[in-house]
Amino acid sequence: MTVVGYTLSVPDNGTFMFRQKPDLKRCEACGYLLKSLPHNPEYQRRKREVDHKLDGYFVRGADLSSTYDGYLIASRRFKDFCLAQGYAGLMFREFINDRANFDFIATRKVKFDAARRGTTFERLCRTCKNYESVVGATPSYLLRSSPLRDGFYRSDLSFGSGDRKSPIIVVGCETKSRLQSLKIKGLTFEEAYGLPLTERLTPKDKP
């Protein structure tokens, strides 16, 4: 199989972006959020909040980590690295009382091959057309034949359940090398596969 990029896995940081259900617009039928990854400017990354039902793995001082509810929190070092490289399509949303960390979002999308991965979609809401759960993100298969260019991307699908759904982050091969060489802390990479030779897209797919 052809490797076209790498997915990023990051440690939990033991916090919630929204500790309680956020008072945001929800579907009247299923009750889940209508907007993906809303921002909480009041968030602060402070003392680790251990939740045994959600606890994953922890890396002290990670430059990129995840809240229990699926938001990526970037350090200033990670932000400075991305800005220095001039990567397009990135957002670093600020917090009022935490100037050292940022709510990180990649806006450029790459199509995920749910059929080839065997991703399962559970409990479709006929009102908002969202699923209660989307399961099966890794190993990742993308609907493209060419390697991703240097930079960060998000899958066009969000994975997880309920309000805790988020896209996977994928980087180009060159991006992976840059991150590793600068020892950006807390990142784990896994190969993302493109289309088999017999299924190559034409014309050449981008980005």
C-alpha positions, 0 to 999 in steps of 0.5 A, a space after each residue: 500500500 502507498 503511504 500518502 501521509 501520517 496521522 497524528 496521535 497525541 496524549 490526553 491532557 486531563 482536561 475538558 474544553 467544556 466540563 459541562 454540556 455547552 449552552 450552544 445550538 443543538 439538534 432538536 431531535 437528537 440533542 447533539 451539537 450542530 456546530 463541530 468543535 465550538 470554542 470555549 474562550 474560558 478554557 484553562 489548561 491547569 491541573 490534570 483532571 483524572 477521569 478513569 473512564 476517559 483517561 488515555 496516556 499522558 506526556 508531561 509538557 506535550 506540545 500538542 495534546 487532547 482534551 477529554 472531549 476531543 479538542 487539540 491544545 497546542 503550546 506556544 512552541 508548537 504554534 511558533 513552529 507552524 507559523 515559522 513554516 508558513 503552513 496554510 489553513 491553521 487556526 490557533 484560537 486564544 483563551 482569555 486566561 491562558 496565554 500559553 496554550 491555544 485551541 488548534 484546528 486544521 481547516 484543510 480537508 482530505 477525503 477519508 475512505 470509509 468504505 475501505 477502512 470499514 468505518 461504522 456509522 451508528 444511529 443516524 439522526 434524520 433531522 440533522 443528518 449526523 450520526 451518534 457514533 462514527 467508529 474506525 479511524 485508524 489505520 487510515 485510508 484516504 481517497 487520494 493517490 498522491 502524497 500530501 504536500 507539506 502541511 496539516 490536514 483534517 479528515 472530512 469525517 469526524 470520529 467519536 460519539 455524541 459531542 465528543 467527535 473530532 476529525 483526525 489530523 494528517 500531515 505530509 511526509 515532509 511535515 512529519 520529518 520536520 516535527 521529528 527533527 525539532 523534537 516537538 513533544 507528544 506526537 505519535 505518527 501512523 501511516 495513512 494509506 492512499 488508493 491502490 494502483 488499480 483504483 488511482 484517481 484521475 485527474 491527479 488529486 489534490 492537495 
